[in-house]
């Protein structure tokens, strides 16, 4: 965590811990302590600080939220920042801030989002594949079952041939029921 302080009167930074120096990519504290602003702050960030954060801190004594800081090398660093007002004898004297680096949290969130999207895409591909395969299996199976029905009505079949027809019909109906169950399961999964 970066921990720092600045005077209220001129907003000169009076303290920055070593973790803050490291987070900002500075060589030492002298690059920030005694300065009127953090290094590499963009005009938008300066406006946020001057127009939103500090007025709220002066009015309520506290502000917290997600902001961005920039390292000395120009790397954008998302952070969670807390700014507090400290007073002596009822007069505001200095601000203190605690800044938490959110890069790991953002990277984790992005990786989870990408993994979720990849899983959803894979599920859609699977569903499309199963729907296509279901059609490709059902069509010839229905043809085979139709032929078995025709053979079953034919005269002059031996007992052995009738057993083969019955066995083939039973196996075909079983396979067709499996394909139909898979189709139902795919529909249920895709609706969730």
Number of C-alpha atoms within 10 A of each C-alpha: 17 19 18 21 22 23 18 19 9 10 16 19 21 18 18 22 16 17 13 22 22 16 19 25 15 17 12 15 16 12 15 22 20 14 15 14 14 18 16 17 17 13 9 9 15 15 12 14 15 12 11 12 19 20 15 18 18 16 11 11 16 19 19 16 11 13 16 15 23 19 18 19 10 13 12 14 17 19 21 17 20 19 20 19 23 18 12 8 6 7 9 15 15 20 24 20 19 18 23 17 19 16 13 10 12 13 11 12 12 12 12 12 12 12 12 12 12 12 12 13 12 12 15 15 12 14 18 14 12 16 18 13 13 18 15 11 14 18 11 12 18 14 11 16 19 13 13 20 14 11 14 17 10 10 7 8 13 9 9 9 13 17 13 14 20 15 13 15 20 13 13 19 16 12 15 19 13 13 20 15 13 15 19 13 12 18 13 10 12 14 6 5
